[in-house]
Amino acid sequence: MNGNENRYLGEEPVGSLMRKYAIPCIISLLVGALYNIVDQIFIANANYLGSYGNAANTVVFPLTVIALAIAVMIGDGCCAFVSLSLGKQENDKAKKSVGNSIVLMIVSSIVLMALYLIFSDGILTMFGGTVNAETFRYSKEYFFYITLGIPFYMFGQAMNPVIRADGSPKFAMVSTLAGAVINIILDPIFIFGFKWGMMGAAVATVIGQIVTAMLAVWYIVHMKIVKPGKPDYRLNGDIVKRILVLGVTSFLSQISLVAAMAAINNMIRKYGAMDEIFGQEQYAQIPMAVVGIVMKFFQIVISIVVGMAAGCIPVVGYNMGAGLKDRVKNLFTTLLIAEATVGAVALIIVELFPGALIGIFGAANESAYYTAFAIKAFRVYLCMMIFACVNKACFIFLQAMGKALESTILSMIREIVFGVGFALLLPLKFGLDGVLYSMPLSDLLTFLIALFLIIQTYRELKTEKTGSREKRHIAAEQTTG
């Protein structure tokens, strides 16, 4: 096996390759996002759960993101490593990367599940679960069953980019879609039919995750290009280190989001208690429920954005490894334009139709305070959506180019320095509204930094243009010869 099976990544038009890899990736991520979003929609529309259940879902959501952060670090790191290795015709390293990634994923998922089960009360308190007694009770119930599915969830998410790197983006999409469809079918049965409440929503999710994980196992046994053997599952320090380095940006972008969400949840709990309306016991859960819903819409948009960028990772990695940097530059331009377009469409939706969006999440069953705060939250919290989308594209593209340090620093600045910092500082001046201001300000300032890196990247790729064309010409002659 010499890796020539992926040679088309350096020959086909970049626009065609982007569609081929990005569309299945977008669908996979959207479907993955639907797990939590669908739960929240059905929970919100169940009269016996309502905003209490919504708030509980918001509390638990960051804890699933922690699991996702570890999964995408290993999966995206392996995906980038495999693509770079195939571009350099180093198939043995690609096989070891896949084998090592599987072992890392299994071990880390079991450890995380154990930690969640042992320290559940303290963890839920840390993420704002004590906003009131009813929210905490629902959070604990939902979290317990979601935790039991953590190993399956993490394995399925980690193997998704690995399957794409092996040249099967459609199978990656179908495996995730199958689990989500099962979740959508079971949610109303368990929540409305059996009246299982939060447990029902969680169990439906876990069953779907098990199906996705089993399909991933089947594919690993039948890989097309990279076929790891038994020796490849033996952990290798250099391979593991390279996987984690390449995947650390994906990890930090997710885990730093958790830090920001923890800060936001706790500021909502603190300053909501000082609010004239939300300081009342019967309305205390509303701000947390609403911000969680706004984040879910944002997650849908970001799934599209990240899907487009992550779908490009095999293409970017292969062409960087093969020295075809003019193709990388063209792909970068196409991606930035597409990401900005997605952000513009999303911005129009949240500014013009916030009432319709909140209606999907059970607003008809709630008070007028719920709807009013939700409309303001959508319009303020997401007003810099275009910049947020371009920022995400920049993070991932730099990672795919092997620029892990630049990508990591930019991601950390966005989520930790700005995301956590503004969430903690702005409420001191603006109260509960300060929480809403924290996100657009973070995205605007991050874009100014990202713009510098974008210009720098274009300059670097431009200097390689002539050499890249020569390499493509030589490669074409070798192919025809």
N, C-alpha and C positions, 0 to 999 in steps of 0.2 A: 504493500500500500504506500504510494508516494505522495498522496494529497492532491493529485491532479484532478480528482473529482470535483474540486471546488474552484478550478481554474476560471470558470465562467464569471466568478466574482470580480475578476480583473479585466473582463472583456465586454460583458453586456453593458448597455447604457445604464448610467447610475439611476436615472429616473425609474426605469423598469425594475432594477434591483431593489430600489427603495420601496416600491409598491409591493413587490413580491414578499419582502421580509417584514416590512412595517405593518401592513394591513393585518396579517395573522397575529402579529405581536400586539397590536392595538386591541384587537378583539379579545385576545387572551387576557390582557390586563383589565379591560372593561368587564369581562366576565368575572375575573377575580375580584374586582371592586364590587361587583353586584352581590357577592356573598353577604357583606356587611350591610350594604345599602338596601337590599331586598328585605333582610331581617328588620331593618329600621322602618321601612315602609309598612310592613305587615304589623309590626309592634305598634306603630303610631295609630293605625286604623283599628286596633283592638280596643274597645271602650274600657275594658278592665285593666289595660296597661297604660295607654296614652303617653303623656309627656313624662311620666315617671319611668316608663320603659325606655322612652327615647333618651332620657338623661342617662340611664344605666348603660345603654348601648354606647353613648358618647364616652362614658368612663372606661369601658372595656376596650374600646377601639384602639387607643394607643398601645395597649398591651399586645394586641394582635400585630401591630406594626413592628414591635420589637422582634417578634418571631419572623416577620417578613424581612426585616433588616438583615438578620443573620442569613436567611435563605438566599436573598438576592446578592449578598456579598459573595457567598460561595458559588451560586449559580452564574451570576454575571462575570465574576472573576474567571471562572472556568470557561465560560463562553468566549471571553476576550482572549484567554490563553490559547484555547483551541484554534481560534481564527488566526491569531498571529503565528502559531506553530505550523498550521497548514499552509499559510502564505510563504513560510520559509522552508517548506517541504520537510518539516520535522514531525512526522506522524507519531513516532514513539512517545514524544513528549505530550502530544495531544491525548493519547490513550491513557497515560499516567495521570494526566490532569483530571480526566473524567472519573477514573477509579478512585483517586484521592478525594475528589469532591463528594462522592457518594458516601464514603466513610465519614468524612467530616460532618456531613449533613445529618446522618443517623445519630451520631454521638451528641452533637450539639442540641438537636431537637429533644432528645430524651432528658438531657440535663436541664434545659429550659422548662420542660413540662414539670419536672420534679420541683424546681424552685417555685414555680407558680402555685403548685398544690400546697407546698409547705408554708409559704408566706402570703397567701391570698389576701387576708384581711389588711395587713399593712400595705400591700401593693395597691389595693383598691382605695385605701385612705389617701395614699400619696397622689393618686390621680383624681381626687375630688369627689370620691364616692360618698362622702359624708355630708353632702349638701342637705340631705334630710334622710330620715330613717327608711322611708319607702324606697327611695332611690338606691340606698345601700343594699337593701334586701334583694332588690331585683338585680343589681350589679353582681352580687355574690353568686346568685343562682346561675346567671348567664355565663359568668366567668368560669365556674367550675366545669361545665360541660364543654365549653370552648377549649379549655385547657387540655382536656382528654384527647382532643383532635389535633393538638399542636404538631406531633411528629408527622402526621399525614399531610397537614397543611404545608409545613416547611419543606417536606420532600417534594411534593408536587410543584411548589413555587420554584425551588432550586433547580429542578430538572428541566423546567420549561425553557430557559435560555440555552441549556446544554443541548436539548433536542433541536432547537433552532440552529445552533452552531453545527450540528450534524447534517444540516441541509433539509430538515423537515419542519418548517414553520407551520404548515397546515396541521400536522399531527399535534404540535404543541397547542395550537388553538383549539382543536377538537377535544383534547383531553381536559382542558380547563372548562370548555363549554359544557361538556357532559356533566361535570360535577355541579356547575351552576344551575343547569336545567333541573337537575334532581332537587337541588335546594329550593328553587322556585316552586316546584310542584309540592314538596313536602311542607313548606312553611305554612300555607293556609290550612292544610290538613291538621297539622299539629297545633297551630295557634287558635284557629277558629273552630275546627272540628273536635279535636281532643281536649281543647282548653288547657294545653300544657304551658301556656305563657312563655316566659323567658327560656325555660328549659326546652320547649318545643322549637323555638327559633334556633337555639344552639345545636340541638340534636340534628335538625334538618341540615344545618351548615356542615357539621362534622361528617354526616353520611356522604354529602357531596364531595367533601375533601378526600375521603377514603377512595372514592371512585377515581378521582383525578390521580391520586398517588398510585393506585394499582395500574392504571394505564401507563403512567411514567415507568413503572417497573417493567411492564411488558416491552416498552420501547427500548429501554436500556439493554435488555437481553437480545434485541434484534436491531441494534444500531447499524446504519448503512455505511458510513465513512470511517468513523472512529469506533473501533471495536475493542474495548479494553478486555484483557485476559486476567487471570488470577493474580499474576505478579503486579499488575497495575493498581491493585487495591491495597498494596502495601504502602503505608504512608512514607513519603519522601520529603524531607525537610525543605529542600530547595523548591520542589514543586508546590508544596503547601504555601510556602512564603510568597511565591509569585502569584498564586491564585488569590491570596488574601490582599496582596498589594493592588492587584488589578481590580479587585472587587470592593476595596475599602471605601471608594467614593459612593457606591450604591448603598453600602452599609451606613455611612455617615449621613447621607441625605435622608435616610429613613429614620435612623436613631436620633438624629438631631431634631427631626420633626417631632419625635416623641417628647423630647425635652421641651420643645416649644408648646406642645399640646398640654403637657403637665403644668407648665407655667400658666397657660391660658385658662385651663380648668380651675386651677387654684385661685387665680385672680377673679374669675367669674364667681366662684364661691364666696370669696372675701368681699368683693365690692358689690356683688348682687345682694348680699345681706345688708348693705348700707343703703340700698336703693329704697325709695318710698314704696314702690309697688312690689318689687321682687324680694324685699326684705320680709314679706309676709310668708308664713309657712306654706300656704296653699299654692303660692306662685314661685317659690324658691328654685324649683327645678327648671323653670322655663328658659332662662338664659343659657344654661348648659345644654339643654335639649336643642335649642335653636342653633347655637354655634356648631353643635355636632351635625346638624342637618346641612348647614352652609358648607361645612368641611366635606360632607359627602358629595355635594354637587361639585365642589372643587376637585375632589378625588376623581370624579368622572372625567373632568376636563384634563386633569394631569395624567390620567391613564392613557388618554389619546396622545398627549404630548410625549410622555415617556415611551409609549409604544412606538411612536415614529422614530424617536432617537435610539431606543434600545434595539429596534429592528435593524438599524443601520450598523450595529456593532460588528457583526460578521463581515459585512462589506468593507467597513473602514479598516478593521483589523487586517483583513487579507491584503487590501491594497497598500496599507502602510508597510506590512511585512514584505510585500513584493516591490516596494519603492515607487508605486504609481500614485504619487501625491497630487498630481493634477486632477485625478479622478476624485480624490478625497476632498479637494477644494470645491469641486462642482457639487458634490454631495452635501457639503456643509452649507452652501448657498441655498440649495433646494430645501434643505431641512429648516433653516432659519425662516425662510419665507412661509413655509407650511405651518410652522409653530406659531408665528405671529398671526396668521390667518385664523387659526383655531382660537387663539386668545381673543381676537376681535369679535368673532361670532359669539363666544361665551359671554363677553362683556355686554354685548347688546341684549342677550337673553336676561342676564341678572339685573340690568338697569331698567329694562322695559317690562319684564314679566315676573317680578319676585313673588307676587301674590299667587300666581299659578304654580310656581315651584313649591311654595310652602303648603299649598293645598294638597299636593301629592302625599305629604307627610302628616295627614290627619288634622289640619288646621280647623276643619269644620267642627271637630270635637273639643276644641280648646277655647280659651277666653280671648277677648279682643286684644289683651296685652300681649298674648303669644304672637298673634299675627302682626301687630304693629312693630314689635321688636324684631321679628323675623325679616320683615321688609327692609327695615333699616340695616340689619346685619348683612343681608345679601348685597345691598347697594354700596355700603361702605367697605366691608371686609374684602370684597372682590373687585374693587374699582381699578386696580392695577394688574388685571388679569393678563394683559398682553405681555407685560414685562415678566410676569411670573412664568409664562410659557417659554419665552426666549431664554430665560435663566436656566430652566430645567434642561433645555436642549443643549445649552453650552456645557453644563456639568457633565452630561453623559457623553457628548461627542469628544470632549477632551479626554475622558476616561478611555474611550475606544481607541483614541490615537496613541495611548500609552502614557498620556500626561496625567498620571495619577495624582501627583503633588498639586499641580495647579487646580485640578478639578476638586480635590479634597479641600483645599484652602477656601476656594470660592463657596463650596457647599457649606462649610463650617461657618463662614462669615454670615451667610444668609440665615441659617437655622439657629445658630447659637448666639453669635454676637448681636445680630439684628432681631431674629425671631424671639429668642428668650429675653434679650435685653429690653426691647421695646414693650413686650408683654408685661414685664415687671415694672417698667418706669412710667409709661404713659398713663396707666390708671391712677398714679399718684396725683396727676394734674386733672385728668378728664374722667375719672371714675370708671364706671362700667363701659362707657364709650371708648375709653382708652384702649381697651382690649381689642375693639374693632379697628381702631386706627393702626394697631401694631403691624398688621399684615401688609397693607398697601405701602406703608413707609418702608418696610423691610424689602419689598420687591423693587421699589423704585431705586433705592440706594444700591442694592445688589446689581441691578442692571447697569448702573454707571461703571461698576467694576468689571462686569462681564463684557461690556463694550470694549474696554481696553484689551482684554484677552482675545476677543473675537478679531479685532484688528491685528493683533500680534500673530495670531494663528494664520490669518490670510497672508501676511508678509512671509512667514516661514514656508507656507505651501507654495507661494509664488516663486521663491528662489529655487525650488526643486522642479519647476515645471518642465524645463528643457530636458533634464536628465530623466525625468519620468517618461517622457515621450520616447526617448531612446530605448529605455528598458522595455516599454510596451512593444516597440518595433522589433526588438530582438526576440521577445517572447513570442510574437506572432510568427516570426520566421522559423523559430524552433518548433512551433506547433504544426505549421504547414510542412516543415521538413520531415 
